[in-house]
C-alpha cells in the first residue's frame, strides 16, 4: 500500500471509530475503561470513568503520549522497554495471556473437522497484513509476488489456509484455501497448525504462545519489539529480514513432523511461569483501577516500573 493512501485510510477509519466509541461510552456509562491507548482515554474521559491502559511494545509514541495523562494506571509486559512513569506496572507475560493462558484457553480437538481435513492432515496458516492500522502506516510486508510464491511452495507439502486481511489475493489460481471459519476459531486453528507464517505481529505472538512454530517476516519494519525479542530468545518465534530465508525455513518446518512437539514442550515450560492476565484485569476492575486496593497476591505479580521520587 502506498504510504499516502495508507495514511488517508487510517484517518478515515479513526473518525468513524471515535464516533462509535463516543456513542457507546455516553450510553453505557462504564465505571472503569480498559484499553490500549487513545481509544480508551477518549472513552474514559467522555464517561468520566477510571481508565486503565493495557499496553505492549508498539512503536507509535503518539499512542502513549496522548493516552497516558488520562490513565489511573498502566499495565504492560515486563519485556516492554518503555518507562511510563509512577503509575506504570509490569507483569510477567504478554497482553495475549488475557485470552491464551492455559487457565483460560484450551483449543478444540475438532479443528481438523471444522477445516474439512482428516485428523492427521498437516496444514499451515499464512497471514497477510493489510498494514492499515495507525502503527502500520508506511510499512511494507510481503509483496504480492512473494505471497503467491510462498503459498505455492508451502502447498507442495501441506494444506495452506490464508488469512488475507486486505483481501488482495485471488484464490482461483492458487493452491490454497481462504481461512473462512468463524473468527472465534482462529486460535484453535493456529493451535492445530504445523506452522504459521505472517507479516503481522499479533498472530505471530499468539501462535508462539500456543506452541505452534511461528515465523515473522519483518518487511520494512525495523522497530525492535520486546515481545518478539523475548519469544525469539526462548525459541517460540523466529524473525526474518530476508524473504528467501524465511521461505526456506517455512519449508523446513512444513516437512518436519517433530517440530510442533518441540515447540509445545518449550511452550509448556515457558508459559507455566507467566501470569493469568484475565485474573489480574478482573481484580483491577473490581478495585476501581486502584493497584493499592488489590489482593496482596495479585499486587505481588505487578511491579512498578519506576519508583516515585
C-alpha positions as CSV (number, residue, x, y, z in Angstrom):
1,X,0.0,0.0,0.0
2,X,1.3,3.5,-0.9
3,X,2.2,5.4,2.3
4,X,-0.1,8.4,1.5
5,X,-3.1,6.2,0.7
6,X,-2.4,4.2,3.9
7,X,-2.5,7.4,6.0
8,X,-5.7,8.6,4.4
9,X,-7.3,5.2,5.1
10,X,-6.2,5.4,8.7
11,X,-7.6,8.9,9.1
12,X,-11.0,7.8,7.7
13,X,-11.2,4.8,10.0
14,X,-10.2,6.8,13.1
15,X,-13.0,9.3,12.5
16,X,-15.6,6.5,12.4
17,X,-14.2,4.6,15.3
18,X,-14.1,7.6,17.6
19,X,-17.7,8.4,16.7
20,X,-18.8,4.9,17.6
21,X,-16.8,5.0,20.9
22,X,-18.4,8.3,21.9
23,X,-21.9,6.9,21.4
24,X,-21.1,3.7,23.3
25,X,-19.4,5.5,26.2
26,X,-22.2,8.0,26.7
27,X,-24.9,5.3,26.5
28,X,-23.2,2.6,28.6
29,X,-21.6,4.9,31.3
30,X,-18.9,2.5,32.5
31,X,-17.1,2.8,35.8
32,X,-13.7,1.5,34.5
33,X,-12.5,1.5,30.9
34,X,-9.7,-0.8,29.8
35,X,-7.9,-0.3,26.5
36,X,-4.7,0.1,24.6
37,X,-4.3,3.8,24.1
38,X,-6.2,6.9,22.7
39,X,-9.5,4.9,22.3
40,X,-9.6,4.0,26.0
41,X,-8.5,7.5,27.1
42,X,-11.2,9.1,24.9
43,X,-13.9,6.7,26.2
44,X,-12.9,7.1,29.8
45,X,-12.8,10.9,29.6
46,X,-16.2,11.1,28.0
47,X,-17.8,8.7,30.5
48,X,-15.8,10.2,33.4
49,X,-14.6,6.7,34.2
50,X,-11.3,5.4,35.5
51,X,-9.1,4.5,32.7
52,X,-6.7,1.6,32.8
53,X,-4.3,1.1,29.9
54,X,-3.0,-2.3,28.9
55,X,-0.1,-1.7,26.5
56,X,2.5,-3.6,24.6
57,X,5.8,-2.6,23.0
58,X,4.3,-1.0,19.9
59,X,6.4,1.7,18.1
60,X,3.8,4.5,18.0
61,X,4.9,7.1,20.6
62,X,1.7,9.1,20.0
63,X,-0.5,6.4,21.5
64,X,1.3,6.6,24.8
65,X,1.7,10.4,24.7
66,X,-2.0,11.1,24.1
67,X,-3.4,8.5,26.5
68,X,-1.0,8.4,29.4
69,X,-2.3,11.6,31.2
70,X,-5.8,10.1,31.4
71,X,-4.8,6.8,32.9
72,X,-5.2,5.8,36.5
73,X,-2.7,3.0,35.9
74,X,-0.8,1.4,33.0
75,X,-0.2,-2.3,32.8
76,X,2.3,-3.8,30.3
77,X,4.5,-6.9,29.9
78,X,7.8,-6.8,31.7
79,X,9.6,-7.3,28.4
80,X,8.4,-4.0,27.0
81,X,11.2,-1.4,27.1
82,X,9.2,1.8,28.0
83,X,9.0,3.6,31.3
84,X,5.7,5.4,31.5
85,X,6.0,6.8,35.0
86,X,4.9,6.1,38.6
87,X,1.5,4.6,37.5
88,X,3.2,2.1,35.2
89,X,3.2,-1.5,36.4
90,X,4.5,-4.6,34.6
91,X,3.7,-8.3,34.7
92,X,5.5,-11.5,33.6
93,X,3.6,-12.3,30.5
94,X,2.1,-10.8,27.4
95,X,-1.1,-9.0,26.6
96,X,-2.3,-12.1,24.8
97,X,-2.1,-14.0,28.1
98,X,-5.5,-12.4,28.8
99,X,-7.1,-14.9,26.4
100,X,-4.4,-17.6,25.6
101,X,-3.1,-18.5,29.1
102,X,-3.8,-22.2,29.7
103,X,-6.1,-21.2,32.6
104,X,-8.5,-19.5,30.2
105,X,-8.0,-21.2,26.8
106,X,-8.0,-24.9,25.7
107,X,-8.1,-25.5,21.9
108,X,-10.8,-27.7,20.5
109,X,-9.8,-31.2,19.4
110,X,-12.2,-31.0,16.4
111,X,-10.4,-28.2,14.4
112,X,-9.4,-30.5,11.6
113,X,-13.0,-31.5,11.1
114,X,-14.1,-27.8,11.1
115,X,-11.4,-27.2,8.4
116,X,-12.5,-30.1,6.3
117,X,-9.4,-32.1,6.9
118,X,-8.6,-35.6,8.1
119,X,-7.3,-35.7,11.6
120,X,-3.7,-36.4,10.5
121,X,-3.6,-33.9,7.6
122,X,-0.9,-31.3,8.3
123,X,-1.7,-27.7,7.4
124,X,-0.2,-24.2,7.6
125,X,-1.7,-20.8,8.2
126,X,-0.4,-17.9,6.3
127,X,-1.5,-14.4,7.5
128,X,-1.0,-11.3,5.3
129,X,-1.3,-7.9,7.0
130,X,-3.4,-5.1,5.4
131,X,-1.0,-2.6,7.1
132,X,-3.7,-0.1,7.5
133,X,-3.6,0.4,11.3
134,X,-2.2,3.6,12.8
135,X,1.1,1.9,13.9
136,X,1.5,0.2,10.5
137,X,1.2,3.4,8.3
138,X,4.0,3.5,5.8
139,X,5.2,-0.1,6.4
140,X,5.5,-2.8,3.8
141,X,5.3,-6.6,4.3
142,X,5.2,-9.4,1.8
143,X,5.0,-8.3,-1.9
144,X,2.2,-9.8,-4.0
145,X,4.8,-11.9,-5.8
146,X,6.2,-13.2,-2.5
147,X,2.8,-14.0,-1.2
148,X,2.0,-16.1,-4.3
149,X,5.3,-17.9,-4.3
150,X,5.2,-18.7,-0.5
151,X,1.7,-20.2,-0.9
152,X,2.7,-22.2,-3.9
153,X,5.8,-23.7,-2.3
154,X,4.2,-24.5,1.0
155,X,1.2,-26.1,-0.8
156,X,3.6,-28.7,-2.1
157,X,4.0,-30.0,1.4
158,X,0.9,-29.1,3.4
159,X,-2.6,-27.7,3.1
160,X,-2.4,-24.0,3.2
161,X,-5.1,-21.7,4.7
162,X,-4.7,-18.0,4.0
163,X,-5.9,-15.2,6.2
164,X,-5.6,-12.2,3.9
165,X,-6.5,-9.1,5.9
166,X,-6.5,-6.8,2.9
167,X,-8.4,-9.2,0.6
168,X,-5.8,-8.6,-2.1
169,X,-5.4,-12.2,-3.3
170,X,-7.4,-14.1,-5.9
171,X,-7.6,-17.7,-5.0
172,X,-8.9,-19.1,-8.3
173,X,-5.3,-20.0,-9.5
174,X,-3.7,-20.5,-6.1
175,X,-3.3,-23.9,-4.3
176,X,-4.7,-22.6,-1.1
177,X,-7.9,-22.0,0.7
178,X,-9.1,-18.8,2.3
179,X,-9.5,-19.1,6.1
180,X,-13.3,-18.8,6.3
181,X,-14.2,-20.2,9.7
182,X,-15.7,-18.1,12.4
183,X,-13.1,-15.7,13.8
184,X,-13.6,-17.2,17.3
185,X,-12.0,-20.4,16.0
186,X,-8.8,-18.8,14.7
187,X,-6.8,-19.6,17.8
188,X,-8.0,-23.2,17.7
189,X,-6.8,-23.3,14.1
190,X,-3.5,-21.8,15.0
191,X,-3.0,-24.3,17.8
192,X,-3.5,-27.2,15.4
193,X,-1.4,-26.0,12.6
194,X,2.0,-27.3,11.5
195,X,3.2,-23.7,11.4
196,X,2.2,-20.1,11.0
197,X,3.9,-17.6,8.7
198,X,2.9,-13.9,8.8
199,X,4.0,-10.3,8.3
200,X,1.7,-9.2,11.1
201,X,2.7,-9.2,14.8
202,X,-0.2,-10.2,16.9
203,X,-0.9,-13.6,15.3
204,X,2.8,-14.5,15.5
205,X,2.8,-13.8,19.2
206,X,-0.4,-15.8,19.6
207,X,1.0,-18.8,17.7
208,X,4.2,-18.7,19.7
209,X,2.2,-18.7,23.0
210,X,0.1,-21.6,21.7
211,X,3.2,-23.7,20.9
212,X,2.9,-23.5,17.1
213,X,6.1,-22.8,15.1
214,X,5.7,-19.1,14.2
215,X,7.7,-17.2,11.6
216,X,7.5,-13.4,11.3
217,X,8.6,-11.5,8.2
218,X,9.7,-8.0,9.2
219,X,9.5,-6.5,5.8
220,X,10.3,-2.8,6.2
221,X,9.5,-2.8,10.0
222,X,12.8,-2.2,11.7
223,X,11.4,-1.5,15.2
224,X,12.7,-3.7,18.0
225,X,9.7,-5.2,19.9
226,X,10.3,-6.5,23.4
227,X,7.7,-9.3,22.9
228,X,9.2,-10.7,19.8
229,X,12.7,-10.5,21.2
230,X,11.6,-12.5,24.3
231,X,9.7,-15.1,22.3
232,X,12.7,-15.5,19.9
233,X,15.0,-15.8,22.9
234,X,13.1,-18.8,24.3
235,X,12.6,-20.4,20.9
236,X,8.9,-19.9,20.2
237,X,9.2,-17.3,17.4
238,X,11.6,-16.8,14.6
239,X,12.0,-13.5,12.7
240,X,13.4,-12.8,9.3
241,X,14.5,-9.8,7.3
242,X,15.1,-11.7,4.1
243,X,12.2,-13.3,2.3
244,X,14.2,-16.2,0.8
245,X,15.5,-17.3,4.2
246,X,12.0,-17.2,5.7
247,X,10.6,-19.2,2.8
248,X,13.4,-21.8,3.2
249,X,12.7,-22.1,6.9
250,X,9.0,-22.4,6.4
251,X,9.5,-25.3,4.0
252,X,11.8,-27.0,6.6
253,X,9.2,-26.8,9.2
254,X,6.4,-27.9,6.9
255,X,8.0,-31.3,6.4
256,X,9.3,-31.6,10.0
257,X,6.8,-33.9,11.8
258,X,8.5,-33.4,15.1
259,X,8.6,-29.6,15.1
260,X,5.2,-29.0,16.7
261,X,6.1,-31.4,19.6
262,X,9.3,-29.5,20.3
263,X,7.5,-26.1,20.2
264,X,4.8,-27.4,22.5
265,X,7.2,-28.7,25.0
266,X,9.0,-25.3,25.0
267,X,5.7,-23.6,25.4
268,X,4.6,-25.7,28.3
269,X,7.7,-24.9,30.2
270,X,7.7,-21.2,29.4
271,X,4.0,-20.3,29.7
272,X,3.8,-22.1,33.1
273,X,5.7,-19.1,34.5
274,X,3.5,-16.4,33.0
275,X,0.6,-14.7,34.8
276,X,-3.1,-15.2,34.0
277,X,-3.7,-11.7,32.9
278,X,-7.5,-12.2,32.9
279,X,-7.4,-12.7,36.6
280,X,-5.4,-9.5,37.1
281,X,-7.7,-7.5,34.9
282,X,-10.8,-8.7,36.7
283,X,-9.3,-7.8,40.1
284,X,-8.1,-4.4,38.8
285,X,-11.7,-3.7,37.6
286,X,-13.1,-4.7,40.9
287,X,-10.7,-2.4,42.7
288,X,-11.9,0.5,40.5
289,X,-8.5,0.7,38.9
290,X,-6.6,1.1,42.1
291,X,-3.5,-1.0,42.4
292,X,-3.2,-0.3,46.1
293,X,-6.6,-2.0,46.7
294,X,-5.7,-5.3,45.1
295,X,-5.3,-8.6,47.0
296,X,-1.7,-9.0,48.1
297,X,-1.1,-12.0,45.9
298,X,-2.2,-10.0,42.8
299,X,-0.3,-7.0,43.9
300,X,2.9,-9.0,44.1
301,X,2.5,-10.1,40.5
302,X,2.7,-6.4,39.4
303,X,6.0,-4.5,39.6
304,X,6.2,-0.7,39.5
305,X,8.4,0.2,36.5
306,X,9.8,3.4,38.1
307,X,9.7,4.3,41.7
308,X,8.3,7.7,42.9
309,X,10.8,10.4,43.8
